[in-house]
Amino acid sequence: MKPVVHRKPKSQLRELVETLGSAIIIAAFIMIFIARAYTVNGDSMLPTLHHGERLLVDKISYRFVEPSRGEIIVFKNPSNPSEQFVKRVIGLPGDKVAIIQGVVYINDQPIEEDYTLAPARIGFAPQIVPEGTYFVLGDNRNNSEDSRFSRVGFLPRELIIGRAIWRYWPLDRISLMPRPAVFTSTTF
């Protein structure tokens, strides 16, 4: 017969420390590998996103699939990786992109954009999106630092943090972040 070992019950302090430690580890795992919160800074995505709104950014799906046209992404600024931007994917690797007289063209097809604030005053000469990069634009084309400018340029894939999937703040604007219909119904 084995002797009965009586264990001393855990103190409430130890229970609290173990619970908090577990919660911190789980939260860190989620933030590093699965999803994270992002606060919109600035007006470059008006009217879709407003300054101060909060998004949940999916960090895992792009490990298995490539970004799609129309998705809103968060990425590290190529010229200053400590800055993060939020923009919309417009051109994929190999696409020919241009902005002529305010109209965006993908592979010589004009895009009917009903999600932008106004047509772009600054154009973009036709160029092919290099392999491993993406062409991104803000929805507020006249107040957006995006792929038209050398500070961002064609966005390298490895700088993409994730895809915005859900706006959770403010409460009266809670919504999923679907791709605009023009990108789901048109082939380029």
ZAVODO-905148 format. One record per residue (C-alpha): x, y, z; residue number from 1; residue in one letter. Coordinates in pm, 1 decimal. Layout:
N
> X,Y,Z,pos,code
> X,Y,Z,NUM,A
...
***
This chain:
188
> X,Y,Z,pos,code
> 0.0,0.0,0.0,1,M
> 131.3,340.2,-102.8,2,K
> 137.9,614.1,152.9,3,P
> -114.1,892.3,102.1,4,V
> 53.2,1218.9,17.5,5,V
> -133.3,1522.9,132.9,6,H
> -65.1,1824.0,-80.3,7,R
> -94.5,2163.5,62.8,8,K
> -373.0,2357.9,-114.4,9,P
> -255.0,2640.4,-338.1,10,K
> -279.6,2984.7,-191.8,11,S
> -514.8,3232.9,-351.6,12,Q
> -216.6,3444.9,-449.2,13,L
> -53.2,3152.6,-630.3,14,R
> -383.4,3072.0,-807.7,15,E
> -409.7,3434.5,-919.4,16,L
> -49.0,3445.2,-1043.3,17,V
> -91.5,3117.4,-1237.5,18,E
> -417.5,3236.9,-1391.9,19,T
> -274.0,3574.9,-1493.5,20,L
> 42.4,3411.4,-1626.3,21,G
> -161.1,3171.1,-1839.7,22,S
> -378.5,3454.3,-1970.4,23,A
> -71.6,3660.3,-2065.5,24,I
> 87.1,3366.4,-2247.0,25,I
> -234.7,3294.0,-2440.6,26,I
> -279.8,3663.7,-2527.5,27,A
> 80.6,3691.6,-2645.1,28,A
> 42.2,3380.2,-2860.6,29,F
> -273.6,3521.0,-3021.0,30,I
> -116.2,3864.1,-3082.1,31,M
> 205.8,3722.2,-3227.8,32,I
> 64.6,3446.6,-3447.8,33,F
> -311.7,3482.3,-3501.1,34,I
> -457.0,3833.2,-3473.1,35,A
> -395.8,4171.3,-3325.2,36,R
> -569.9,4499.6,-3267.2,37,A
> -486.3,4801.3,-3481.6,38,Y
> -596.8,5162.8,-3438.1,39,T
> -650.2,5364.5,-3755.8,40,V
> -424.8,5669.4,-3754.7,41,N
> -517.8,5944.1,-3999.8,42,G
> -770.5,5997.6,-4275.6,43,D
> -612.1,5807.6,-4567.7,44,S
> -887.5,5542.4,-4568.6,45,M
> -1190.2,5774.4,-4556.4,46,L
> -1479.3,5710.9,-4606.2,47,P
> -1424.6,5340.6,-4525.9,48,T
> -1221.0,5385.9,-4207.2,49,L
> -1202.2,5686.1,-3978.2,50,H
> -922.5,5809.9,-3752.2,51,H
> -933.0,5632.9,-3415.5,52,G
> -1138.4,5333.8,-3529.0,53,E
> -1012.7,4997.8,-3410.9,54,R
> -967.4,4691.2,-3626.8,55,L
> -897.0,4325.9,-3569.1,56,L
> -617.7,4222.2,-3805.5,57,V
> -589.9,3857.0,-3911.8,58,D
> -221.1,3762.5,-3912.6,59,K
> -253.4,3392.8,-3993.3,60,I
> -442.5,3357.4,-4324.2,61,S
> -163.7,3513.8,-4532.1,62,Y
> 62.1,3231.2,-4422.2,63,R
> -154.7,3005.8,-4642.5,64,F
> -302.0,3232.4,-4911.9,65,V
> -188.2,3545.4,-5091.5,66,E
> -358.4,3883.9,-5046.1,67,P
> -647.2,3953.0,-5283.6,68,S
> -746.9,4270.0,-5465.0,69,R
> -974.8,4485.7,-5256.6,70,G
> -862.6,4358.4,-4916.6,71,E
> -768.4,4613.7,-4653.8,72,I
> -427.2,4534.2,-4509.3,73,I
> -196.1,4662.1,-4237.8,74,V
> 173.1,4675.1,-4327.3,75,F
> 506.9,4815.3,-4219.1,76,K
> 606.3,5130.7,-4405.1,77,N
> 895.4,5028.4,-4635.9,78,P
> 1084.8,5352.8,-4567.0,79,S
> 1030.3,5339.5,-4189.2,80,N
> 935.6,4990.1,-4060.6,81,P
> 846.9,5129.9,-3717.5,82,S
> 542.8,5296.4,-3884.2,83,E
> 238.6,5092.0,-3980.6,84,Q
> -7.1,5187.3,-4251.9,85,F
> -351.3,5062.5,-4347.9,86,V
> -439.2,5060.4,-4720.0,87,K
> -634.3,4863.6,-4979.5,88,R
> -468.2,4609.7,-5212.0,89,V
> -531.8,4720.6,-5570.8,90,I
> -265.4,4546.7,-5781.1,91,G
> -124.5,4195.6,-5748.7,92,L
> 216.8,4075.6,-5868.0,93,P
> 219.7,4081.4,-6249.0,94,G
> -74.2,4324.3,-6281.9,95,D
> -42.3,4634.3,-6496.2,96,K
> -166.6,4928.6,-6287.0,97,V
> -226.3,5291.0,-6377.8,98,A
> -419.2,5595.3,-6259.8,99,I
> -518.7,5819.8,-6548.2,100,I
> -739.2,6127.5,-6498.2,101,Q
> -852.9,5995.4,-6160.1,102,G
> -948.6,5649.4,-6287.3,103,V
> -764.9,5339.4,-6163.9,104,V
> -686.1,5078.8,-6430.0,105,Y
> -590.7,4717.9,-6365.0,106,I
> -464.4,4531.3,-6670.6,107,N
> -606.6,4809.2,-6891.2,108,D
> -956.9,4776.9,-6738.3,109,Q
> -1102.0,5079.5,-6557.2,110,P
> -1223.5,5012.1,-6203.6,111,I
> -1557.4,5153.7,-6090.4,112,E
> -1476.5,5246.7,-5733.2,113,E
> -1773.5,5337.1,-5514.5,114,D
> -1575.0,5310.6,-5190.8,115,Y
> -1335.6,5604.9,-5243.6,116,T
> -1376.6,5956.9,-5113.0,117,L
> -1290.3,6123.0,-5446.9,118,A
> -1097.4,6043.9,-5766.5,119,P
> -721.0,6073.0,-5736.3,120,A
> -574.8,6406.9,-5846.1,121,R
> -227.4,6250.8,-5862.1,122,I
> -197.4,5987.4,-6131.8,123,G
> 30.9,5690.9,-6179.8,124,F
> 193.4,5599.3,-6511.4,125,A
> 122.7,5242.0,-6627.9,126,P
> 359.5,4994.9,-6460.7,127,Q
> 373.7,4622.0,-6396.0,128,I
> 362.1,4523.7,-6027.6,129,V
> 689.4,4333.5,-5967.9,130,P
> 682.7,3975.7,-5839.6,131,E
> 663.2,3955.4,-5460.9,132,G
> 507.9,4302.2,-5430.2,133,T
> 163.8,4464.8,-5423.5,134,Y
> 19.3,4800.0,-5530.8,135,F
> -178.8,4959.3,-5246.3,136,V
> -389.4,5274.9,-5228.0,137,L
> -578.4,5458.0,-4956.9,138,G
> -950.2,5509.7,-5016.8,139,D
> -896.5,5883.7,-4962.5,140,N
> -677.8,5906.1,-5271.7,141,R
> -598.5,6274.8,-5227.2,142,N
> -475.5,6234.3,-4870.6,143,N
> -290.2,5904.3,-4879.4,144,S
> 74.5,5807.5,-4879.1,145,E
> 58.6,5489.7,-5085.5,146,D
> 217.8,5299.9,-5375.3,147,S
> 208.7,5606.9,-5600.0,148,R
> 486.1,5759.8,-5391.6,149,F
> 845.8,5642.6,-5351.3,150,S
> 827.3,5632.9,-4970.3,151,R
> 589.5,5333.5,-5001.5,152,V
> 617.5,5225.4,-5365.1,153,G
> 539.1,4867.5,-5459.8,154,F
> 484.9,4695.5,-5125.3,155,L
> 704.6,4390.6,-5055.9,156,P
> 500.1,4088.7,-4942.7,157,R
> 712.9,4038.0,-4630.3,158,E
> 607.8,4379.3,-4490.5,159,L
> 238.4,4284.7,-4479.7,160,I
> 129.4,4226.7,-4119.9,161,I
> -221.2,4106.2,-4194.9,162,G
> -569.9,4161.3,-4328.8,163,R
> -827.1,4380.6,-4155.2,164,A
> -1124.3,4155.7,-4093.0,165,I
> -1340.8,4336.5,-3840.1,166,W
> -1399.8,4691.7,-3716.0,167,R
> -1487.3,4661.7,-3348.5,168,Y
> -1476.3,5025.9,-3236.2,169,W
> -1669.9,5250.3,-3217.9,170,P
> -1961.1,5028.7,-3124.1,171,L
> -2205.6,5199.8,-3359.9,172,D
> -1979.1,5112.0,-3658.2,173,R
> -1901.9,4746.9,-3576.9,174,I
> -1872.8,4559.7,-3906.3,175,S
> -1682.3,4303.2,-4105.4,176,L
> -1441.4,4435.9,-4369.0,177,M
> -1560.2,4275.6,-4695.1,178,P
> -1395.4,4335.3,-5030.9,179,R
> -1583.2,4579.0,-5256.3,180,P
> -1810.1,4412.9,-5514.0,181,A
> -1597.7,4536.9,-5805.4,182,V
> -1317.9,4302.9,-5690.3,183,F
> -1541.9,4001.7,-5633.1,184,T
> -1746.0,4025.8,-5953.4,185,S
> -1485.2,4134.8,-6209.0,186,T
> -1198.1,3937.3,-6352.3,187,T
> -889.1,4133.4,-6445.0,188,F
***
